[in-house]
Amino acid sequence: MKPIIGIVGIDDYSIKQKSTICIFENYRKAIINYGGTPIIILPPQLIDYYKTRPKDTEKLNNDEKEILINQINLCDGIVIPGGSKRFEHHNFICDYCNKKNIPLLGICMGMQTMCNYNNDNFNIAIGNNFHNSKKNYKHLVDIKKGSRLFEILKEDKILVNSFHDYKVNNSGDYKIVGICDDVIEAVEKEEALFNIGVQWHPEKNYDKDLNSKKIFTSFIEICKKK
């Protein structure tokens, strides 16, 4: 039986004047391509996520947390994708997956959620130095030898694409396993089944880039075992 992979829905900032919770197609395709069944994890609060700023939202109540837990418990693994706004439900999902040892893959904002979910960390604007939507590869990332990510990739330097304008100021309770200059590019919890965050976007090159293939293959295989 194929593992069920929950992809956290985001507000689509590209659709103007219309509130939409969605996932981008490459996430869905990547999960299917490597043997998973994708479903969307929907946010629980009765607010307009497109128009509302995260700092202006109320704290999750118990009923809203239960909605998230019921959705997560349907899944064998969770992907927290890239996006433009991080709400409390992103933090809750990360925390719950950590406590229950549910396989977790964070991408771009998802990695930033991992670093910030249970603390007062903040993101730092870095302009567009690391942002490039036209090239498949932007820069090198140094991967820490001996890390879980290194075991997956079998490389200590890899080329990645890059689509982010912010960096995290530190990694919180995650271990830093990938870096480019002073930018944290990958984090993980080695003791977990699979709990890795990357700042770049492996889903965009899921069918062409070897390292992207390795990340998704490893994630789905662990979800199958769970």
Summary of the structure (lengths in Angstrom):
residues: 226
radius of gyration: 16.3
end to end distance: 11.5
largest distance: 47.5
contacts: 748
relative contact order: 0.17
helix: 31%
strand: 25%
